[in-house]
Amino acid sequence: MTPPQDTAGPAGAGLALRVPRPSGAALGRGVATIYLSLIVLLPLAAVIERSTRDGAGTFWNAVTGPEAVAALKVTLVASLVVVLINAVTGTLIAWVLVRDSFRGKGVVNSLIDLPFALPTIVAGLTLLALYGPNGPTGIDVAYTRVAIVLALLFVTLPFVVRAVQPVLLELDREMEEAAASLGAGSLTIFRRIILPNLLPAILSGVALGFARSVGEFGSLVLISGNLPFKTEVASVFIFGQIESDRTTGAAAVSVVLLAIAFLVLLAISVLSRWGAKHEI
């Protein structure tokens, strides 16, 4: 008996393998590329070009000047302190919102996003009214580095909380119950089961908070006092350079902040991927 012949042939096979692409895919990629170029890439390129217009020597002098170095140090140290605090308190707040039930939980959950909606200058004014010389709390930290940390904690509050919350909601509780039934304590369960799953989200929230901190301006311009070599942060230093018509110096320090933020985000992304691959 003759086996059935393949009537499709090479031409038919070629047609079968030809999968049509969505007609709007190329258009969507083009629109996204143009939009990102106009909003992000071209402005960044303009800042970099302006910072190096007068040569590499001018750029180097601008970013290594005593006042610029002091402002960068204050900004970076305060940002590191803030993200370390947020890594702990943000995770704790997310845990309470997901795992606990209490009256007013919806209100608290809404308040977490307040820094996103509130103009940062209003946040600085509010903190100055509370913790300034005539504040009702009796605590006066205005025009100090503590005030810088307080302001940055306020504006970066949502990042870790909102990054950790969805992970906690999707976390398998059966693994925790099984570990508890085998005699594992709460600390062991958190350290061996919960934390490895939360770590990528915590790192993502920390990276976003750090990037926001190094560039924050509105909440700091009032409460920090802007004292050179003491409480002047990099963003306020850049603003002062622009007001003094030193745009090259302002652009140079801006490029340094951009580079720091980008490197931190890149490092956290790499660490998050590594953590996801080595999850237990």
C-alpha positions in Angstrom: 0.0 0.0 0.0 1.4 3.4 -1.0 1.9 5.8 1.9 -0.1 9.0 1.7 1.8 11.8 -0.1 2.6 15.2 1.6 0.6 17.5 -0.7 1.7 20.6 1.1 5.2 20.4 -0.3 8.0 22.9 0.5 5.8 25.9 -0.5 3.1 24.8 1.8 5.5 24.3 4.7 6.9 27.8 4.1 3.4 29.2 4.3 2.7 27.3 7.4 5.8 28.6 9.2 5.1 32.2 8.2 3.5 33.7 11.3 2.1 37.2 10.6 3.2 39.8 13.2 0.6 42.1 14.7 0.3 45.1 12.5 0.5 47.6 15.4 3.6 46.1 17.0 6.1 48.2 14.9 4.0 51.3 15.3 3.9 50.8 19.1 7.6 50.3 19.4 8.2 53.4 17.3 5.9 55.6 19.4 7.5 54.3 22.6 11.0 55.0 21.2 10.1 58.5 20.1 8.4 59.3 23.4 11.3 58.1 25.5 13.7 60.0 23.3 11.8 63.2 23.7 11.1 62.9 27.4 14.3 61.1 28.7 17.1 60.6 26.3 17.3 64.0 24.6 17.1 66.0 27.9 19.8 63.8 29.4 22.0 64.2 26.4 21.5 68.0 26.6 22.6 68.1 30.2 25.7 66.0 29.5 26.6 68.1 26.5 26.2 71.3 28.6 28.4 69.9 31.4 31.3 69.1 29.0 30.9 72.1 26.7 33.8 74.0 28.2 36.1 70.9 28.3 36.8 68.0 30.7 38.9 70.3 33.0 36.0 72.6 33.7 33.7 69.6 34.3 36.2 68.1 36.8 36.8 71.4 38.6 33.0 71.9 38.9 32.4 68.5 40.5 35.5 68.5 42.8 35.0 72.0 44.2 34.9 72.0 48.0 31.2 73.2 48.1 30.1 70.7 45.5 31.9 67.8 47.2 30.4 68.7 50.6 26.9 68.9 49.0 27.3 65.5 47.4 28.5 64.0 50.6 25.6 65.3 52.6 23.2 64.1 49.9 24.7 60.6 49.7 25.1 60.0 53.4 21.5 61.2 54.1 20.1 59.1 51.3 21.9 56.0 52.6 20.6 56.5 56.1 17.1 57.0 54.7 17.1 53.8 52.6 18.4 51.7 55.4 15.6 53.0 57.7 13.0 52.5 54.9 14.2 48.9 54.3 13.2 48.0 57.8 10.2 50.2 58.5 8.8 49.9 55.0 8.8 46.1 55.3 7.3 46.3 58.7 4.5 48.6 57.5 3.8 46.4 54.5 3.6 43.4 56.9 1.1 45.1 59.2 -1.1 46.1 56.3 -1.1 42.7 54.7 -1.1 40.3 57.7 -3.0 42.3 60.4 -6.6 43.5 60.6 -7.4 46.6 62.5 -9.8 49.6 62.4 -8.7 52.3 60.1 -6.6 50.0 58.0 -8.0 51.5 54.8 -7.1 55.0 55.9 -3.6 54.0 56.8 -3.2 52.3 53.5 -4.3 55.5 51.7 -2.0 57.7 53.7 1.0 55.7 52.5 0.5 57.2 49.0 0.2 60.8 50.4 3.8 61.7 49.5 3.0 60.9 45.9 0.1 63.3 45.8 1.4 66.1 48.0 3.6 68.8 46.6 7.0 68.3 48.2 7.3 72.0 49.1 4.2 71.5 51.2 5.8 68.6 52.9 8.8 70.7 53.8 6.6 73.5 55.1 4.6 71.0 57.2 7.8 69.5 58.7 9.2 72.9 59.4 6.0 73.8 61.2 6.1 70.6 63.3 9.8 70.4 64.0 10.9 74.0 63.7 11.7 76.6 66.3 8.0 77.3 67.2 6.6 73.8 66.5 4.0 72.3 68.8 6.1 69.1 69.4 8.8 70.9 71.3 11.4 69.3 68.9 13.5 71.7 67.0 15.7 70.0 64.3 15.2 72.7 61.6 18.3 73.5 59.6 20.1 70.4 60.7 21.0 67.1 59.0 18.4 65.4 61.0 15.8 67.6 59.3 17.2 66.4 55.9 16.7 62.8 56.9 13.1 63.5 58.2 12.2 65.2 54.9 13.6 62.4 52.8 11.9 59.7 55.0 8.6 61.4 54.3 8.9 61.6 50.5 10.4 58.1 50.1 7.9 56.3 52.5 5.8 54.6 49.8 8.5 53.0 47.8 9.5 50.0 49.9 5.9 49.6 51.2 4.4 49.4 47.8 7.1 47.1 46.5 6.8 44.6 49.3 3.0 44.6 49.7 2.1 42.6 46.5 4.8 40.0 47.2 3.4 39.5 50.7 -0.1 39.1 49.3 1.0 36.4 46.9 3.3 34.6 49.4 2.3 31.0 50.0 1.3 30.7 53.6 1.4 26.9 53.5 5.2 26.9 53.6 5.1 28.9 56.8 2.5 26.7 58.4 4.5 23.6 57.4 7.7 25.1 58.9 5.9 26.0 62.1 4.4 22.4 62.4 8.0 21.1 62.2 9.0 23.3 65.1 10.5 26.3 63.4 10.2 29.5 65.4 8.9 32.8 64.0 12.3 34.3 63.5 13.6 31.2 61.6 10.5 31.2 59.4 11.0 34.8 58.5 14.7 34.5 57.9 14.6 31.2 55.9 11.3 31.4 54.1 9.8 34.9 54.0 12.9 37.1 53.7 14.4 35.4 50.6 11.1 36.0 48.8 10.8 39.6 49.9 14.5 40.5 49.3 14.1 41.4 45.6 11.1 43.6 46.3 12.9 45.3 49.2 15.9 46.0 47.0 13.8 47.4 44.3 12.0 49.7 46.7 15.3 50.8 48.3 16.8 51.6 44.8 13.8 53.8 43.9 13.9 55.5 47.3 17.6 56.2 46.9 17.2 57.6 43.4 14.4 59.8 44.7 16.5 61.0 47.7 19.6 62.1 45.8 17.5 64.3 43.5 15.0 65.6 46.1 14.6 69.4 46.2 11.1 70.7 47.3 10.9 69.2 50.7 14.5 70.2 51.6 14.7 73.8 50.4 13.0 75.2 53.5 13.8 72.8 56.3 17.4 72.2 55.6 18.5 75.8 55.8 20.9 75.4 52.8 24.0 76.1 54.9 27.1 75.4 52.7 29.3 72.6 54.0 26.7 71.7 56.6 23.1 71.2 55.4 23.3 72.1 51.7 22.3 69.1 49.5 23.2 68.6 45.9 19.9 69.6 44.4 19.9 73.0 46.3 23.5 73.5 45.3 22.6 73.0 41.6 19.7 75.5 42.0 22.2 78.0 43.5 24.6 77.5 40.7 21.8 78.2 38.1 20.8 81.3 40.0 24.4 82.5 39.9 24.5 81.8 36.2 27.0 79.0 36.5 25.1 76.6 34.3 28.1 74.5 33.5 28.8 73.7 37.2 25.1 73.0 37.7 25.0 70.6 34.8 28.2 68.9 35.9 26.9 68.1 39.4 23.6 67.0 37.8 25.5 64.5 35.6 27.2 63.1 38.7 23.8 62.6 40.5 22.4 61.0 37.3 25.3 58.6 37.1 25.0 57.7 40.8 21.3 57.0 40.6 21.7 55.0 37.4 24.5 52.9 38.8 22.5 52.2 42.0 19.4 51.2 40.0 21.6 49.0 37.7 23.3 47.3 40.7 20.0 46.6 42.5 18.5 45.2 39.2 21.5 42.8 39.0 21.2 41.8 42.6 17.4 41.2 42.3 18.0 38.9 39.3 20.7 37.1 41.2 18.4 36.7 44.2 15.6 35.4 42.0 17.9 32.8 40.5 19.2 31.6 43.9 15.8 31.6 45.8 15.5 28.6 48.1 
